Amino acid sequence: MKRLGRRLTMGLVLLLAAAGASAADSGQQLVVIDQDGSGPGGSNIRSTMALIQAPQVKVLGITMVTGNAWMAAETQHTLRMLELIGRRDIGVYEGAVHPLVRSRKRTLAEQRFDGQVAWLGAWGGDGSEPEQYPADPNAKQKMPEGRPTLAPRDQDAAHYLIDTVHAHPGQVTIYAAGPLTNLALAQRIDPSFAETAKQLVVMGGSIAPVTDNAEFTTSPSHEFNLWFDPEAAHIVFNADWKKITVTPVDISLQSWYSDEMQHTIASSDSPAAQYLAQYDTERYFMWDEIAALAWLHPDLVSKTRTLYLDADMSHGPSYGDTLAWTEQAKPAAHTGPAATVQMTLERKAFDQAFIDLMQAPTPGAQQPAIADAD
């Protein structure tokens, strides 16, 4: 973490509170996005854009964590996206570069005994494009969309999260779509962090997906975000949240970002649509977008389960797998609340809701740079 001990001044906390009060008065929901924003485009960036595009939402800030890519590269992609769609006012805060305990070196070594991991994120992707996943977390990577002129804010992610929920007690939703390291650090620094937030929305975990996808048929409890930092997931799921909503693999596999969807979105001249039209080449499951849109529109989910969640910390072959219990089965040591776990997606309605958001004008946009990005 960078400058872990630095805190906002009281004046800035009051400014945050005033901005949040204004948004609350207008009926907007306050959210901080915690994301492993690899890009350009892709599920991480698209979900961030979906929340920015939603007129009923005020994005207070974006905190970055290593996951699908190294945190430094993710930060650059996220800053550039904000420039291109005209939302330079949203602050981006650098967070954890490494998990709390799991290490790249040990993880790669253990694959010789425990089998190959399908997705290693920043530590090697799926192994097919090693040049995209350097061992150096600060390596400068290619940016097809151009490098940003914006810089991240000075405060580290964990302290920004803490200060923001305390500036708006009971009002801030934490939307977490990457490994949970930043949130775990915030909770360890300030044990009142979770209970001061309004709720937690998580993309993560895997219960019992019905699929022929090779990544999950033999390892149905494996999911990258929890696997990458199991200790962080344990801390977060055992904290005193008022409410937890989880988008697991089970429902994520019911979606797909297709060429057809991209083509439909690209017919709009909105900055968000044109960003995707020019730079988004990922065609895959819409993991993070479901978590974002189902928070905005709960009726997009037709079936849920109530479960207590955790991550396996046994440091064997199942290290990082999702643990899930019903009320009757949960261990006494589990101290967190039950989560609402989404299981079934209303696919057509979801697709249309996402398309509509991307085609719409960006609220609060000022001088989008997308027109000059050619």
C-alpha angles and dihedrals in degrees: 000000000000118000091347094179097052116110134188116263117249089251092058091046089055090050090052090050092049092050091048093048090053091052092046090051089055092052095251120145115234118229139173113204116217106191147160090222105194113170169018093276119330129122096301095054095037092055091049089051091048091059092045090049094051109099092205092060133076111200104210095187146325123242120199130217133176112258124111087019137002114292095241094055092044090053091054093050091048094048091049092050090053090052093048095051094039102250101122089142093075110093121227118208125198116231142169119353095188136028119259095254114349113092133200094230096052094041093054091046093050092056087077089067106024100040134255120309111228096219124025098172113199089004094067112317108227092326096255098102109034093168090066093056110051121185090233109084090207098048113134109241134197116276113194089186093056130255120289126246089204119093129210117258119265098244120088120244099248095053092042089055091049095047093046097054090047091050089056106026113199093002108082123091113204109215107197117185102159136048110319099236097117092050092048091052091049091050092049092048093045116020089195092061098097097042091050093057123083096233146323124245113192135186102203149090133057125235111175110326117194103219147119090221106132093223093064109025093080097028105035095163094051119105125163102231094054093036094054093058112012094166091055091050089051092052093046098046091049095051125104101263118164090220137001125196118186132197105199132186089267094072096028091065089062092071136065134184101224138187087249092056091047091050092050093049092046091061088076121080093213114128092244093051093047092048089057092042092055103036114017113099099152115114107182145101116322096233101157098031091064091054091051099044096041088056089052094041112023091182088073085078115067100181133035138170129213108229141155110234137202141148127254109251098178093116092226131105091300095051108141097015118140117264117201132179139178120231090266095048104040117116118249089238092065106099104175128094125264115270129226101235116200115225112164128041128207089226102189093047091046093051092050093047091053093047091050092052094050093047094050126093113269109253112239094005116163121193100334110215095210093097090058096044097091 
